[in-house]
Amino acid sequence: MSRIGKAPIPIPDKVTVSLNGLSVHVKGPKGELNRTLPEGVQIRQEDNTLVVAPSTATRRSRERHGLCRTLVANMVEGVSKGFTRKLEIVGVGYRAQVQGTKLVVSAGYSHPVEVVPPEGIVFTVEGNTQVLVSGFDKELVGNEAAKVRAIRPPEPYKGKGIKYEGERILRKAGKTGKK
């Protein structure tokens, strides 16, 4: 049995959860999320906690047990607290700014690159080089942060580009001069 899956999910005060078979609907102060869990798991509410358990003893049920528990826990945390992903822009002349809701990134191309956020995602910029991607859906926040990073991934020689906060860039030596 999954060690992650065994842990119950506490439900905060301002969050409401409604279960309909394998369909989970979570509503909180930040927004609301829906997800249909795959076959092989069962979810039930006990007081102020949610419990996910495998419905059968098959391998497929045991594999999905921990995954489904984590997905539901991320939904509950997202609608109550939200998620944030921080990106750093490194390079001379590289910068970002927010125009309305969209993010405009100048990253060494002949034109600025515009990123339009989907519903539920907010871009904020601190000091032209720190980009915060925030929202209540963890999957969507991670995908949008990856799209911003893909504009100019960090290169291994000088480390220029857009990277996640705390990401280590493996550096290469580069060419050596003639002797």
HUZI-V927539 format. One record per pair of residues at least 24 apart in sequence whose C-alpha atoms are under 6 Angstrom apart, sorted by the first residue. I is the first residue (numbers start at 0). GAP is how many residues later the second one is. Records with the same first field share a line. If there is no record, write none. Layout:
BEGIN
I: GAP ; GAP
END
This chain:
BEGIN
1: 64
3: 62
4: 60 ; 61 ; 64
7: 42 ; 43
8: 40 ; 41
9: 39
10: 37 ; 38
27: 51 ; 52
28: 51
29: 49
30: 48
77: 58 ; 59
78: 57
81: 53 ; 54
82: 51 ; 52 ; 53
83: 49 ; 50
84: 47 ; 48
85: 45 ; 46 ; 79
86: 43 ; 44 ; 76 ; 77 ; 78
87: 41 ; 42 ; 74 ; 75 ; 77
88: 40 ; 72 ; 73
89: 70 ; 71
90: 69
94: 33 ; 34
95: 32
END
